[in-house]
Each structure stands twice: as structure tokens, then as C-alpha cells.
Amino acid sequence: MIVRTQAELDAALAASESLIEIRSEPGVWLRVGDTKSSRVEARGSSRVVAWGSSRVEAEAVA
């Protein structure tokens, strides 16, 4: 499921979608609050902020 807004993301999480692709406009922040067992993949000029017991892995792309 592709989402572009916080409302669409919240609805996708409530529906227990197994794969959610976020395509928000530049500068639009979306918060993932349903963390059960989430995996995040960021591409392009995306920015990810993690806190608490979160873990972020990054790899350089040549």
C-alpha cells in the first residue's frame, strides 16, 4: 500500500498492512507509532530518526 499523508499511514497501520510504502512530499514528516515488529527501508534523500531501543543500519551506495 502506498501512503502520502499521516492519515493514510495511520489507516494502513490500523488495517495491519504488511507492506507500506511512504511517498510523502519533501519536508513532510510521518510518524510510525505502531512499532510491533517494524522494518524501515529508506531510499533516495530520505531521512530516518530513531530513538529508544531502535536500531538503524546504513550502507553506502556508490
N, C-alpha and C positions, 0 to 999 in steps of 0.2 A: 504494500500500500504506500502510495506517495502522499506526503503531507507537506503543507507550506506554512501553516499557522499553528499557534499553540493550541487552539481549539480542535483542529484536525488531529494533532498529535495526541491530545488528551482522549479524544474519541477512539483513536486507534489503540491506545493502551488499554482503555476500558473494554474494548472488544477483544482483547488478548491476541491482537495480530502478531504473527510470528516474525514477520519481516516488515520493518517500517523504514522507508527512505525519506529523509528530510531534504526538501529543496526550497528552503526559505530564501528570501531576498537578502542581499548583503546587509549586514548590520542588524538583522532580526535575530534575537536570541530566543531559543526554545529550551525549556527545562524539562528534563526527564525525571519524573517523580516516582514512577512505578519501577523500582530497581530490581525486583525479584532476582533475575539471573540475566542481566542485560549484557550485550556486547555492542560496542560502538566502533564503527569504522569511519574515519574522516578522510575526505579526499579533496584535492584542489587546494583552495586557500581557506579551508575550514579551520576553525579554532575549537579546541576542546578544553574545558576546565573540569578538573576532577578534585574531589576533596573527601575527607573521611577515610574509609578503608578502600577507596577506589584505586585502581591500578591502570596506568596508561603505558602502552608500548608504542614506540615510534621507529620507523625505519626510513632511511634516506632513499629517495628515488632519484636516479641520475637522469 
